[in-house]
């Protein structure tokens, strides 16, 4: 569905949700609520990635959602106004980058469910993409947050694939919370690196013989 944009106010996400974009002048008039910072998984990961970049530990970025521009007006030669546009569905995962010479690719998902993580949170094209990058030796995983438990887990993509395939053979359509606790890695909340997933990657891929 295409939503007209007048002065850049309204757009439509692939999931059907609307988002209202306010003008810069309106945003400047509104007080900033610092108490809500870092309350979402995306914000926490973005702040963590900024910290990694500032510390020169890793270069990881969120992939922008592709936008299809339908109509553009040119009221001035030096400016263009987008009158109509919509967000395309992302074709891969949320984040990618480089860490210690290795390509890193991962998806971030949240559930309110207390007992399992629904596989419906993923799309077929995301699973296919993760299978492809894994076949080339990438570090690929999912960051899962159980909001009801206030817990965030690192779950390797290779462990996700069997669950995804079994659901089409009559298997369950979710991963039990107990399985994620057992096979995944709990990511502790830290002050600067709020979702310190590099700590888990170090344990899995870069441990030295002395550390073992």
C-alpha positions in Angstrom: 0.0 0.0 0.0 1.4 3.4 -0.9 0.9 6.3 1.4 1.3 9.9 0.1 4.0 12.0 1.7 3.3 15.7 2.1 6.4 17.4 3.3 7.8 14.0 4.3 5.1 13.1 6.9 3.7 9.6 6.3 5.2 6.4 4.9 4.2 2.8 5.0 6.4 -0.1 6.3 6.3 -3.5 4.7 4.4 -4.9 7.7 1.6 -2.4 7.2 2.4 -0.2 10.1 2.4 3.6 9.5 5.0 5.9 10.7 4.5 9.7 11.0 7.5 11.8 10.2 7.4 15.2 11.8 9.1 18.3 10.4 12.4 19.4 11.9 10.8 22.4 13.4 8.2 20.2 15.2 10.9 17.9 16.5 13.0 20.7 17.9 10.0 22.0 19.9 9.5 18.6 21.6 11.5 17.8 24.8 13.9 15.0 24.6 13.0 12.0 26.8 16.4 10.6 27.8 14.7 8.1 30.1 13.5 6.0 27.1 16.9 5.7 25.5 18.0 2.2 24.8 14.6 0.7 25.6 14.3 -1.1 22.3 16.6 -3.8 21.0 17.4 -1.9 17.8 18.4 1.2 19.8 20.6 -1.0 22.2 22.3 -2.6 19.3 22.9 0.7 17.4 24.4 2.3 20.5 26.6 -0.8 21.0 27.8 -0.6 17.4 28.6 3.1 17.8 30.7 2.2 20.9 32.5 -0.6 18.9 33.2 1.9 16.1 34.5 4.6 18.5 36.8 2.1 20.2 37.9 0.8 16.8 36.8 -2.7 17.7 34.5 -3.5 14.8 32.6 -1.9 11.9 29.0 -3.0 12.1 26.1 -1.1 10.6 22.4 -1.5 10.3 21.3 -2.0 6.7 18.9 0.7 5.6 15.4 -0.4 4.4 15.1 0.1 0.7 12.7 2.9 -0.4 10.8 3.0 -3.6 10.2 6.6 -4.7 7.0 6.9 -6.8 6.6 10.7 -7.3 9.0 13.6 -6.9 8.3 17.3 -7.4 10.9 19.9 -8.1 9.6 23.2 -6.7 13.1 24.6 -6.9 16.0 23.7 -9.1 18.2 23.1 -6.1 15.7 21.0 -4.2 13.5 17.9 -4.7 10.4 17.0 -2.7 9.3 13.4 -2.4 5.5 13.4 -2.7 4.9 9.6 -2.8 7.0 6.7 -1.6 6.9 3.4 0.3 9.3 1.1 2.1 10.3 -2.1 0.4 10.7 -5.3 2.3 14.3 -5.8 3.3 15.9 -8.7 1.3 18.5 -9.8 3.8 19.3 -9.3 7.5 19.4 -6.3 9.8 23.2 -5.9 10.4 26.5 -6.7 8.8 30.1 -5.6 8.9 33.6 -6.7 9.8 35.2 -7.9 13.0 38.8 -9.1 13.3 39.0 -9.8 9.6 35.8 -11.8 9.5 32.5 -10.9 7.8 29.7 -10.6 10.4 26.0 -10.8 9.5 23.0 -11.0 11.9 19.3 -10.5 12.4 17.7 -9.0 15.5 14.3 -10.1 16.7 12.1 -9.5 19.8 9.2 -11.5 21.2 6.8 -11.0 24.0 6.3 -14.7 24.3 7.5 -16.2 27.6 7.9 -19.9 26.7 9.2 -19.9 23.1 10.5 -17.9 20.2 8.0 -18.0 17.2 9.7 -18.9 13.8 7.1 -16.6 12.2 9.4 -13.7 13.2 11.7 -14.7 10.3 11.1 -14.6 6.6 12.1 -17.3 4.1 14.5 -14.9 2.3 16.3 -14.1 5.5 16.9 -17.7 6.3 18.1 -18.3 2.7 20.5 -15.3 3.0 21.9 -16.6 6.3 22.5 -20.0 4.8 24.4 -18.5 1.9 26.7 -16.3 4.1 27.3 -19.3 6.4 28.4 -21.4 3.4 31.1 -18.8 2.8 32.4 -18.9 6.3 30.8 -15.8 7.7 30.0 -15.3 11.4 26.2 -15.4 11.3 23.7 -15.4 14.1 20.5 -14.0 15.6 20.1 -11.7 18.6 16.9 -12.7 20.3 15.3 -10.7 23.0 12.6 -12.1 25.3 11.0 -8.8 26.6 9.0 -10.6 29.2 12.2 -12.0 30.8 14.3 -8.9 30.0 16.9 -11.3 28.5 18.8 -11.1 25.2 20.4 -14.1 23.6 23.0 -14.8 21.0 21.8 -17.8 18.9 24.0 -19.1 16.1 22.4 -19.3 12.6 23.5 -23.0 12.2 21.3 -23.9 15.2 18.3 -22.0 13.8 18.3 -23.7 10.4 17.1 -27.2 11.7 14.2 -25.7 13.5 13.2 -23.7 10.4 13.2 -26.8 8.2 11.4 -29.1 10.7 8.4 -26.8 10.9 7.6 -27.8 7.3 7.8 -31.5 8.2 5.2 -31.3 10.9 7.5 -29.9 13.6 6.7 -27.1 16.0 6.7 -23.6 14.7 8.7 -22.1 17.5 11.9 -22.7 19.4 11.4 -23.4 23.2 12.7 -20.9 25.6 14.6 -23.7 27.4 16.4 -24.7 24.2 17.5 -21.1 23.6 18.7 -20.9 27.2 20.7 -24.1 26.7 22.0 -23.7 23.2 22.3 -19.9 23.0 24.4 -17.5 24.9 22.9 -14.9 27.3 24.2 -11.4 26.5 24.5 -9.4 29.7 23.5 -5.7 29.6 26.5 -3.4 30.0 26.8 0.3 30.4 28.7 1.1 27.2 28.2 -2.0 25.1 24.5 -2.6 25.9 24.4 -5.7 23.8 28.0 -6.9 23.9 27.7 -9.6 21.2 31.4 -9.4 20.3 32.2 -10.9 23.7 30.3 -14.0 22.5 32.0 -14.0 19.1 35.4 -14.0 20.8 34.5 -17.1 22.8 33.2 -19.0 19.8 35.6 -18.0 17.1 38.8 -16.4 18.5 39.7 -18.3 21.7 43.4 -19.1 22.0 44.8 -22.3 23.3 46.0 -20.5 26.4 42.4 -19.3 27.1 41.1 -22.8 26.7 
